[in-house]
Amino acid sequence: MEITKDTIKHVATLSRLAFNEEDLDKFTDQMGSIINMADQLSEVDTEGVAETVQVVDRDTVLREDKPEHWQGEDRETLMANVPEKANGYIKVPVIINKDEDE
């Protein structure tokens, strides 16, 4: 696959980035090199090699996702340090407005 300036411009537009001509030249060369290295990997014989999803041999340990209720002294300490509260809950600013355009 050949990487051209137009390819880089297209990716930049999708990423909402702007580059000058010097950067476009540099990134075109760099992206071309990366794609060529990936193409070289496709030439490697991987017959009989098991697929790998994680290179470190360990299990991911997850805790059960359950709510924790703050009771007694801990809750009082927590609520004493919050800037705004309402009806026993921490009041946070609204960050989603249904009327806003993206």
Secondary structure, 3 states (H helix, E strand, C coil): CCCCHHHHHHHHHHCCCCCCHHHHHHHHHHHHHHHHHHHHHCCCCCCCCCCCCCCCCCCCCCCCCCCCCCCHHHHHHHHHCCCCEECCEECCCCCCCCCCCC
